[in-house]
Amino acid sequence: MKRFKFGPEKVMQLRKFREEECKLALGQAVSILNKIENEIKETAVKRHNAALRRFADIGETNAWENYIIRLDQEAQRLTEKAAQAEIVVEEKRALYLEAQKDLKTIENLKERRQKEYRKEMLNYEMNEIDNLTAARYAGD
């Protein structure tokens, strides 16, 4: 009995490779976004601590005010950077989902062809068995 051979196997391998590349790119984009979000949180903690210390060090109030203003500006810059990173993440996610869909399409095609092949082979085997049985009874 001959083995099942799927013609577009190389196409499927290329689609798997593309899906993996898109998955890695999405992971990198999410990692960058998470890093920016962590920086925003750290800036918020620094600002909170600076606001508390501003009143503790009466002599250096202006210095603390300037530091707080700089932290506010940094938080704004990071928020804008996070928004841009979110856009990149959504783009990468869309590419990944499309690559996943393309791969799934060809995998479904392969499954259908395998089922058809199995069915043909079972029919072939049943016919062969019927022919052998008929020849055996014809010879008796």
Phi, psi and omega per residue, in radians:
M1 nan 2.307 -3.131
K2 -1.327 2.645 -3.125
R3 -1.432 2.745 3.075
F4 -1.258 2.332 3.090
K5 -2.276 2.175 -3.134
F6 -1.712 2.007 -3.076
G7 -0.974 -0.941 -3.091
P8 -1.449 0.672 -3.136
E9 -1.095 -0.693 -3.141
K10 -1.162 -0.634 3.095
V11 -1.096 -0.734 3.132
M12 -1.115 -0.698 3.115
Q13 -1.121 -0.717 3.094
L14 -1.111 -0.684 3.124
R15 -1.200 -0.624 3.065
K16 -1.110 -0.748 3.127
F17 -1.092 -0.771 3.129
R18 -1.089 -0.725 3.129
E19 -1.088 -0.737 3.126
E20 -1.117 -0.730 3.101
E21 -1.075 -0.761 3.133
C22 -1.140 -0.645 3.125
K23 -1.132 -0.749 3.107
L24 -1.136 -0.733 3.128
A25 -1.102 -0.711 3.094
L26 -1.101 -0.767 3.117
G27 -1.052 -0.706 3.113
Q28 -1.161 -0.730 3.136
A29 -1.122 -0.722 3.111
V30 -1.144 -0.674 3.107
S31 -1.075 -0.754 3.113
I32 -1.105 -0.763 3.122
L33 -1.075 -0.768 3.124
N34 -1.083 -0.679 3.117
K35 -1.092 -0.772 3.136
I36 -1.120 -0.737 3.124
E37 -1.098 -0.649 3.077
N38 -1.144 -0.670 3.091
E39 -1.126 -0.658 3.092
I40 -1.097 -0.753 3.126
K41 -1.118 -0.749 3.122
E42 -1.086 -0.703 3.121
T43 -1.119 -0.690 3.125
A44 -1.123 -0.707 3.109
V45 -1.137 -0.761 3.115
K46 -1.061 -0.724 -3.133
R47 -1.136 -0.749 3.131
H48 -1.065 -0.807 3.132
N49 -1.112 -0.681 3.130
A50 -1.162 -0.671 3.129
A51 -1.123 -0.661 3.106
L52 -1.199 -0.711 -3.094
R53 -1.319 -0.396 -3.134
R54 -0.994 -0.707 -3.111
F55 -1.467 -0.337 3.117
A56 -1.332 -0.613 -3.137
D57 -1.857 1.449 -3.068
I58 -1.036 -0.644 -3.087
G59 -1.194 -0.387 -3.072
E60 -2.006 0.564 -3.102
T61 -1.038 -0.762 -3.136
N62 -1.092 -0.711 3.131
A63 -1.097 -0.750 3.116
W64 -1.162 -0.669 3.104
E65 -1.068 -0.779 3.115
N66 -1.104 -0.708 3.117
Y67 -1.104 -0.757 3.131
I68 -1.106 -0.719 3.102
I69 -1.084 -0.747 3.117
R70 -1.117 -0.693 3.099
L71 -1.143 -0.667 3.082
D72 -1.091 -0.733 3.116
Q73 -1.135 -0.702 3.107
E74 -1.113 -0.731 3.115
A75 -1.093 -0.707 3.114
Q76 -1.121 -0.776 3.118
R77 -1.071 -0.756 3.137
L78 -1.167 -0.633 3.105
T79 -1.111 -0.733 3.094
E80 -1.142 -0.709 3.115
K81 -1.121 -0.675 3.111
A82 -1.145 -0.672 3.113
A83 -1.102 -0.722 3.099
Q84 -1.150 -0.706 3.133
A85 -1.148 -0.608 3.104
E86 -1.123 -0.671 3.092
I87 -1.098 -0.757 3.117
V88 -1.096 -0.734 3.126
V89 -1.057 -0.769 -3.141
E90 -1.117 -0.678 3.097
E91 -1.113 -0.795 3.138
K92 -1.135 -0.666 3.116
R93 -1.104 -0.736 3.130
A94 -1.104 -0.740 3.107
L95 -1.115 -0.718 3.125
Y96 -1.117 -0.777 -3.141
L97 -1.114 -0.653 3.103
E98 -1.162 -0.752 3.114
A99 -1.110 -0.686 3.102
Q100 -1.095 -0.751 3.140
K101 -1.121 -0.760 3.118
D102 -1.066 -0.753 3.127
L103 -1.141 -0.764 -3.128
K104 -1.071 -0.649 3.124
T105 -1.046 -0.831 -3.104
I106 -1.280 -0.539 3.066
E107 -1.150 -0.701 3.091
N108 -1.108 -0.703 3.098
L109 -1.067 -0.755 3.129
K110 -1.100 -0.760 3.121
E111 -1.047 -0.778 3.127
R112 -1.079 -0.760 3.135
R113 -1.158 -0.603 3.085
Q114 -1.145 -0.734 3.106
K115 -1.093 -0.766 3.106
E116 -1.068 -0.736 3.136
Y117 -1.087 -0.803 3.124
R118 -1.060 -0.736 -3.140
K119 -1.104 -0.773 3.107
E120 -1.083 -0.736 -3.139
M121 -1.154 -0.698 3.091
L122 -1.109 -0.751 3.094
N123 -1.089 -0.742 3.118
Y124 -1.074 -0.817 3.131
E125 -1.101 -0.723 3.124
M126 -1.101 -0.729 3.098
N127 -1.103 -0.731 3.123
E128 -1.105 -0.759 3.121
I129 -1.108 -0.761 3.109
D130 -1.065 -0.747 3.130
N131 -1.105 -0.745 3.117
L132 -1.138 -0.707 3.136
T133 -1.156 -0.752 -3.130
A134 -1.143 -0.701 3.137
A135 -1.168 -0.613 -3.130
R136 -1.180 -0.767 3.135
Y137 -1.273 -0.520 3.119
A138 -1.213 -0.537 -3.118
G139 -1.393 -0.289 -3.097
D140 -1.313 nan nan
